[in-house]
């Protein structure tokens, strides 16, 4: 028999650690290759970690709510034979992930500091668990910077912050934060502390936010604080789109075994409009604008528990309609069944929210940071509309839909935001009924 160290796998660029949510097996249980053995959480998504080998779990090294770094051992398995990585020897293929050098870390963390949805400044990286403890204990950013972290590259671990809390009364008072640092701390309190005392009455039910709802709340508050939102609206005649889908959906399902929804068409129109107006596909970093090379479309997806997640269609401009349909169906299915990988929710450069799926006519969506725009698509409704014909105007029943485009007024003015929306509108209204799928 030999011992095998189960390591926390790489979870995509910028993700260096994860929090253990729950173990699906106990010590002494036997597991088979590819069995999911533990659920973990990052800032973006919950996911399972499968075991690459069969064996018996002899020791769990990371308990519930503890943080593990990428490449760190989280359990030890007993396996048949003498191979595998033993407790004293890491597998060679895992070494780079376990011990990245300083230059690699700097490269990985740079974009994370731009995109991170935390209540603290970009030069202070905190795991979700550490952030939660800091908020609950009202630990300011100034205090956090006085804590000497024992984690990778000096990061603050759960043990570091709990030790600080335990000895907080014996710590020297931190110096007052400079004026320019006061705003982020004040904003953080706005996330975790209500502005006014909320009274309750007999029979009221108090429901604690789950971990994902807390992250959503933090992200939405920060997004509104960072970006001055402007929203433009347009009504679009999508009769051709409706006819085209009705003609092709059965054929597509028979051929591909996939359902054909409206979303691939919307994504195709958005991608074309972004190509027309590439300055909508940007991010803001201080006083610099980062123009994105790739077009990665986030699609807001409602989960069965009522929470929201945004999986990302990577390089959407390189996919055919059929490819978009398959990618969208796959991401939506895995999102609703908690099968998304952390990298599936990273890197979006523009987002679409289909509020019409709930029967809503329109919405005013919040721009997810660090993007600068988001499109909300309303319900498709049959209405009488005026059509211009060679013989004069006529009234006909058409399929109409509202779209609303929210954009960051720091870098997107009304002309750019409005023209981008109009181009999406034009691509949908002029959809070719002979388009191949």
C-alpha positions as CSV (number, residue, x, y, z in Angstrom):
1,X,0.0,0.0,0.0
2,X,1.1,3.6,-0.6
3,X,0.0,7.0,0.4
4,X,-1.3,9.5,-2.1
5,X,-1.6,13.2,-1.4
6,X,-4.8,14.8,-2.8
7,X,-3.9,18.3,-3.9
8,X,-6.1,21.3,-4.5
9,X,-6.0,21.6,-8.3
10,X,-5.4,24.7,-10.3
11,X,-8.7,26.6,-10.7
12,X,-7.8,29.1,-13.4
13,X,-5.8,32.3,-13.7
14,X,-5.8,34.5,-10.6
15,X,-7.3,31.9,-8.3
16,X,-4.7,31.0,-5.8
17,X,-6.7,29.4,-3.0
18,X,-10.2,28.1,-2.0
19,X,-12.3,27.5,1.1
20,X,-13.4,24.0,2.0
21,X,-17.2,24.0,2.2
22,X,-17.9,20.3,3.0
23,X,-16.3,16.9,2.7
24,X,-18.5,14.4,0.8
25,X,-16.7,11.4,2.4
26,X,-15.2,10.8,5.8
27,X,-11.9,9.4,7.0
28,X,-11.9,5.7,6.4
29,X,-14.3,5.9,3.4
30,X,-13.3,4.3,0.1
31,X,-13.5,6.4,-3.0
32,X,-13.2,5.5,-6.7
33,X,-11.2,7.4,-9.4
34,X,-13.1,10.6,-10.5
35,X,-15.4,10.6,-7.5
36,X,-16.1,14.1,-6.2
37,X,-14.7,14.1,-2.6
38,X,-15.0,17.7,-1.4
39,X,-16.8,20.9,-2.2
40,X,-14.8,24.1,-2.3
41,X,-15.6,27.8,-2.8
42,X,-13.7,30.6,-4.4
43,X,-14.8,34.3,-4.7
44,X,-16.6,33.3,-7.9
45,X,-18.1,29.8,-7.8
46,X,-18.6,26.6,-5.7
47,X,-17.2,23.5,-7.3
48,X,-16.2,19.9,-6.5
49,X,-12.8,18.4,-6.4
50,X,-12.6,14.8,-7.8
51,X,-9.9,12.3,-6.8
52,X,-7.6,11.1,-9.7
53,X,-7.1,7.8,-8.0
54,X,-9.0,5.1,-6.2
55,X,-8.3,4.4,-2.5
56,X,-9.2,5.0,1.1
57,X,-9.2,8.4,2.7
58,X,-6.9,8.0,5.7
59,X,-6.6,11.6,6.8
60,X,-8.4,14.9,6.0
61,X,-5.9,17.7,6.2
62,X,-8.2,20.7,5.5
63,X,-11.4,20.9,7.5
64,X,-14.6,22.7,6.8
65,X,-14.1,26.5,6.5
66,X,-10.3,26.2,6.2
67,X,-8.5,27.7,3.3
68,X,-6.2,25.7,1.0
69,X,-3.7,27.0,-1.5
70,X,-3.5,25.7,-5.0
71,X,-1.1,22.7,-5.0
72,X,-1.5,22.2,-1.2
73,X,-2.5,18.7,0.1
74,X,-6.0,18.6,1.4
75,X,-6.2,14.8,2.2
76,X,-4.2,11.7,2.2
77,X,-5.4,8.5,0.5
78,X,-4.2,5.0,0.9
79,X,-3.9,3.3,-2.6
80,X,-2.9,0.0,-3.9
81,X,0.7,-0.6,-5.0
82,X,3.9,1.4,-4.4
83,X,3.3,4.2,-6.9
84,X,1.7,7.6,-6.5
85,X,2.9,10.6,-4.6
86,X,3.8,9.7,-1.0
87,X,3.4,11.9,2.0
88,X,7.0,12.9,1.7
89,X,7.1,13.4,-2.1
90,X,5.0,15.7,-4.2
91,X,4.2,14.6,-7.8
92,X,6.4,16.4,-10.2
93,X,3.5,17.6,-12.3
94,X,2.1,19.4,-9.4
95,X,5.2,21.2,-8.2
96,X,4.9,24.4,-10.3
97,X,1.3,24.9,-9.0
98,X,2.4,24.4,-5.4
99,X,5.4,26.7,-5.4
100,X,5.0,29.5,-8.0
101,X,7.9,32.0,-8.1
102,X,7.5,35.6,-7.2
103,X,7.5,36.8,-10.8
104,X,4.7,34.4,-11.7
105,X,2.6,35.5,-8.7
106,X,3.0,39.2,-9.7
107,X,1.8,38.4,-13.2
108,X,-1.1,36.4,-12.0
109,X,-2.2,38.9,-9.3
110,X,-2.0,42.0,-11.4
111,X,-5.2,41.5,-13.3
112,X,-6.9,40.2,-10.2
113,X,-6.2,43.5,-8.4
114,X,-8.1,45.3,-11.2
115,X,-11.1,42.9,-11.2
116,X,-11.3,41.8,-7.6
117,X,-14.7,42.4,-6.0
118,X,-13.6,43.2,-2.4
119,X,-14.3,46.0,-0.1
120,X,-10.6,46.6,0.4
121,X,-8.0,48.3,-1.9
122,X,-6.4,46.3,-4.7
123,X,-3.0,45.9,-3.0
124,X,-4.5,43.8,-0.2
125,X,-5.5,40.3,-1.3
126,X,-7.9,38.5,1.1
127,X,-9.7,35.1,0.7
128,X,-13.5,35.0,1.1
129,X,-13.2,33.5,4.6
130,X,-10.7,36.1,5.8
131,X,-12.8,39.0,4.3
132,X,-15.8,37.6,6.1
133,X,-14.0,37.5,9.5
134,X,-12.7,41.0,8.9
135,X,-16.2,42.4,8.3
136,X,-17.7,40.5,11.3
137,X,-15.0,41.8,13.6
138,X,-15.0,45.4,12.1
139,X,-11.3,45.2,11.3
140,X,-10.3,48.1,9.1
141,X,-7.9,48.0,6.2
142,X,-5.3,49.9,8.3
143,X,-5.4,47.1,10.9
144,X,-5.2,44.4,8.3
145,X,-2.1,45.9,6.9
146,X,-0.5,45.5,10.4
147,X,-1.1,41.7,10.4
148,X,1.9,39.7,9.4
149,X,0.6,37.0,7.1
150,X,2.0,33.5,7.2
151,X,0.5,32.4,3.9
152,X,1.9,32.4,0.4
153,X,3.7,35.6,-0.4
154,X,2.8,36.9,3.0
155,X,-1.0,36.6,2.6
156,X,-3.2,36.7,5.7
157,X,-4.6,33.2,6.6
158,X,-7.6,32.3,8.7
159,X,-5.2,31.5,11.6
160,X,-3.5,34.8,11.3
161,X,-6.6,36.9,11.5
162,X,-8.1,34.8,14.3
163,X,-4.9,35.2,16.3
164,X,-5.1,38.9,15.7
165,X,-8.7,39.0,16.9
166,X,-7.8,37.0,20.1
167,X,-5.0,39.4,21.0
168,X,-6.6,42.5,19.6
169,X,-6.9,44.3,22.9
170,X,-3.2,44.0,23.4
171,X,-2.3,45.3,19.9
172,X,-1.0,48.9,19.6
173,X,-3.6,51.3,18.2
174,X,-3.1,51.7,14.4
175,X,-2.4,55.1,13.1
176,X,-5.3,56.9,11.5
177,X,-5.8,56.1,7.9
178,X,-5.1,58.9,5.3
179,X,-8.1,60.7,4.0
180,X,-7.8,59.0,0.6
181,X,-8.0,55.5,2.2
182,X,-11.1,56.3,4.3
183,X,-13.6,55.9,1.5
184,X,-13.0,52.2,0.8
185,X,-13.4,51.4,4.5
186,X,-16.6,53.4,4.8
187,X,-17.9,51.6,1.7
188,X,-17.1,48.2,3.2
189,X,-19.2,49.0,6.3
190,X,-22.1,49.9,4.0
191,X,-22.1,46.4,2.7
192,X,-22.1,44.6,6.0
193,X,-23.9,47.1,8.3
194,X,-27.4,48.6,7.6
195,X,-27.6,52.3,7.4
196,X,-30.4,52.3,10.0
197,X,-31.6,50.0,12.8
198,X,-34.2,47.6,11.4
199,X,-37.0,46.7,13.7
200,X,-38.7,43.3,13.7
201,X,-42.2,42.3,14.6
202,X,-43.6,39.1,16.1
203,X,-43.7,36.4,13.4
204,X,-40.9,38.0,11.2
205,X,-38.5,35.4,10.0
206,X,-34.7,36.2,10.0
207,X,-32.9,34.4,7.2
208,X,-29.1,34.6,7.3
209,X,-27.5,35.3,3.9
210,X,-25.7,32.3,2.5
211,X,-22.1,32.6,1.3
212,X,-23.0,33.3,-2.3
213,X,-25.6,35.9,-1.4
214,X,-23.1,37.8,0.7
215,X,-20.7,37.8,-2.3
216,X,-23.4,39.0,-4.6
217,X,-24.4,41.8,-2.2
218,X,-20.7,42.9,-1.9
219,X,-20.2,42.9,-5.7
220,X,-23.4,44.8,-6.4
221,X,-22.8,47.5,-3.8
222,X,-19.2,48.0,-5.0
223,X,-20.3,48.0,-8.7
224,X,-22.8,50.9,-8.0
225,X,-20.2,52.8,-5.9
226,X,-17.5,52.5,-8.6
227,X,-19.4,53.1,-11.8
228,X,-21.8,56.0,-12.5
229,X,-24.6,54.1,-14.3
230,X,-26.5,55.5,-17.3
231,X,-29.2,53.3,-19.0
232,X,-30.5,53.7,-22.6
233,X,-33.6,51.8,-23.9
234,X,-34.8,50.7,-27.3
235,X,-37.7,48.7,-28.6
236,X,-36.8,46.1,-31.3
237,X,-38.9,44.2,-33.8
238,X,-37.6,40.6,-33.6
239,X,-40.2,39.0,-35.8
240,X,-37.6,37.7,-38.2
241,X,-35.7,36.2,-35.3
242,X,-38.8,34.4,-34.0
243,X,-39.6,33.0,-37.4
244,X,-36.1,31.8,-38.0
245,X,-35.9,30.0,-34.7
246,X,-39.3,28.4,-35.2
247,X,-38.1,27.1,-38.6
248,X,-34.8,25.8,-37.3
249,X,-35.3,24.6,-33.7
250,X,-36.6,21.1,-34.5
251,X,-33.9,20.5,-37.1
252,X,-31.2,21.7,-34.8
253,X,-32.4,19.5,-31.9
254,X,-32.5,16.4,-34.1
255,X,-29.1,17.1,-35.6
256,X,-27.2,18.2,-32.4
257,X,-29.3,16.9,-29.6
258,X,-29.4,20.5,-28.2
259,X,-32.2,23.0,-27.8
260,X,-32.0,26.2,-29.8
261,X,-32.9,29.2,-27.6
262,X,-32.9,32.9,-28.5
263,X,-29.7,33.5,-26.5
264,X,-27.2,32.4,-29.3
265,X,-28.9,35.0,-31.6
266,X,-28.6,37.7,-29.0
267,X,-25.0,36.9,-28.3
268,X,-24.2,36.9,-32.0
269,X,-25.8,40.4,-32.4
270,X,-23.9,41.7,-29.3
271,X,-20.6,40.4,-30.6
272,X,-21.1,42.1,-34.0
273,X,-21.9,45.4,-32.2
274,X,-18.8,45.1,-30.0
275,X,-16.7,44.6,-33.1
276,X,-18.3,47.8,-34.4
277,X,-17.6,49.6,-31.2
278,X,-14.6,48.0,-29.5
279,X,-14.3,50.8,-26.9
280,X,-17.3,49.2,-25.2
281,X,-15.1,46.1,-24.6
282,X,-12.8,47.8,-22.0
283,X,-12.0,48.0,-18.3
284,X,-10.9,50.9,-16.2
285,X,-7.8,50.7,-14.1
286,X,-7.3,54.0,-12.3
287,X,-6.8,56.6,-15.0
288,X,-6.0,54.0,-17.7
289,X,-8.4,52.2,-20.0
290,X,-7.6,48.6,-20.8
291,X,-8.9,47.7,-24.3
292,X,-9.7,44.0,-24.3
293,X,-8.5,41.8,-27.2
294,X,-10.9,38.9,-26.5
295,X,-14.7,39.2,-26.6
296,X,-15.9,37.1,-23.6
297,X,-19.6,37.3,-23.0
298,X,-21.0,36.7,-19.5
299,X,-24.5,35.5,-19.3
300,X,-26.4,36.1,-16.1
301,X,-28.0,32.8,-14.9
302,X,-30.5,32.4,-12.2
303,X,-29.9,29.4,-9.9
304,X,-32.5,27.1,-8.3
305,X,-31.8,28.5,-4.9
306,X,-32.6,32.1,-6.1
307,X,-29.0,33.2,-6.3
308,X,-27.3,34.5,-9.5
309,X,-24.1,33.4,-11.3
310,X,-22.5,34.7,-14.5
311,X,-20.7,31.9,-16.5
312,X,-18.6,33.2,-19.4
313,X,-18.7,32.3,-23.1
314,X,-15.0,32.6,-23.9
315,X,-14.0,34.0,-27.3
316,X,-17.6,34.3,-28.4
317,X,-16.6,36.1,-31.6
318,X,-14.8,32.9,-32.8
319,X,-17.9,30.6,-32.4
320,X,-20.6,29.8,-35.0
321,X,-24.3,30.0,-34.1
322,X,-24.2,26.3,-33.5
323,X,-21.1,26.6,-31.3
324,X,-22.7,29.4,-29.3
325,X,-25.8,27.3,-28.7
326,X,-23.8,24.4,-27.4
327,X,-21.6,26.6,-25.2
328,X,-24.6,28.4,-23.8
329,X,-26.6,25.2,-23.1
330,X,-23.5,23.6,-21.5
331,X,-22.8,26.6,-19.2
332,X,-26.4,27.0,-18.2
333,X,-26.8,23.3,-17.4
334,X,-23.6,23.2,-15.3
335,X,-24.5,26.4,-13.5
336,X,-27.9,25.1,-12.4
337,X,-26.3,21.8,-11.3
338,X,-23.3,23.3,-9.5
339,X,-20.9,21.8,-12.0
340,X,-19.1,25.0,-13.0
341,X,-15.4,25.3,-12.7
342,X,-13.9,28.5,-11.2
343,X,-12.5,29.5,-14.6
344,X,-16.0,29.3,-16.1
345,X,-16.9,32.5,-14.3
346,X,-13.7,34.5,-15.0
347,X,-12.7,36.9,-17.8
348,X,-16.0,38.3,-19.0
349,X,-15.6,41.6,-20.9
350,X,-19.4,42.2,-21.5
351,X,-22.5,40.7,-20.0
352,X,-26.1,39.9,-21.1
353,X,-29.0,39.5,-18.7
354,X,-32.1,38.0,-20.1
355,X,-34.8,39.5,-17.8
356,X,-37.4,38.4,-20.4
357,X,-37.1,34.9,-19.2
358,X,-39.0,36.0,-16.1
359,X,-41.7,37.7,-18.2
360,X,-40.2,41.2,-17.5
361,X,-40.4,43.8,-20.2
362,X,-37.2,45.6,-19.3
363,X,-34.7,46.1,-16.5
364,X,-31.9,48.4,-15.4
365,X,-29.0,46.0,-14.8
366,X,-26.0,46.7,-12.7
367,X,-22.6,46.6,-14.5
368,X,-20.4,43.9,-13.1
369,X,-16.9,45.1,-12.4
370,X,-14.5,45.5,-14.1
371,X,-16.7,45.6,-17.2
372,X,-18.2,48.9,-18.4
373,X,-21.5,47.8,-19.9
374,X,-24.3,45.3,-19.7
375,X,-27.4,44.6,-21.8
376,X,-30.7,43.5,-20.4
377,X,-33.1,41.7,-22.8
378,X,-36.8,41.9,-22.1
379,X,-39.7,39.5,-22.9
380,X,-40.8,39.1,-26.6
381,X,-44.4,40.3,-26.8
382,X,-46.8,40.3,-29.8
383,X,-48.1,43.9,-30.3
384,X,-49.7,45.9,-33.1
385,X,-47.0,48.0,-34.8
386,X,-46.8,50.5,-37.6
387,X,-45.0,49.2,-40.7
388,X,-43.8,51.3,-43.6
389,X,-44.6,49.8,-47.0
390,X,-44.4,51.0,-50.6
391,X,-48.2,51.5,-50.5
392,X,-48.1,53.5,-47.2
393,X,-48.1,52.7,-43.5
394,X,-50.0,49.7,-42.2
395,X,-50.6,48.2,-38.8
396,X,-49.5,44.6,-38.3
397,X,-49.0,42.2,-35.4
398,X,-45.2,42.0,-34.7
399,X,-42.9,40.4,-32.1
400,X,-41.5,43.3,-30.1
401,X,-38.9,43.4,-27.4
402,X,-37.3,46.1,-25.2
403,X,-33.6,46.2,-24.6
404,X,-31.8,48.3,-21.9
405,X,-28.1,49.1,-22.0
406,X,-26.4,50.2,-18.8
407,X,-22.9,51.7,-19.2
408,X,-20.2,53.2,-17.1
409,X,-20.3,57.0,-17.7
410,X,-16.6,57.3,-16.7
411,X,-15.6,56.0,-20.0
412,X,-18.8,55.4,-22.0
413,X,-20.7,58.5,-23.1
414,X,-24.3,58.5,-24.3
415,X,-23.3,58.5,-27.9
416,X,-21.1,55.3,-27.6
417,X,-23.6,53.5,-25.3
418,X,-26.6,54.5,-27.5
419,X,-24.9,53.6,-30.8
420,X,-23.8,50.3,-29.5
421,X,-27.4,49.5,-28.4
422,X,-28.8,50.7,-31.8
423,X,-26.4,48.4,-33.7
424,X,-27.6,45.4,-31.6
425,X,-31.1,46.5,-32.5
426,X,-30.3,46.7,-36.2
427,X,-28.7,43.3,-36.3
428,X,-31.8,41.7,-34.7
429,X,-34.3,43.6,-36.7
430,X,-32.5,42.7,-40.0
431,X,-31.9,39.1,-39.1
432,X,-31.6,37.0,-42.3
433,X,-34.2,34.3,-42.4
434,X,-31.8,32.2,-44.5
435,X,-29.0,32.3,-41.9
436,X,-27.5,28.8,-41.5
437,X,-27.3,27.1,-38.2
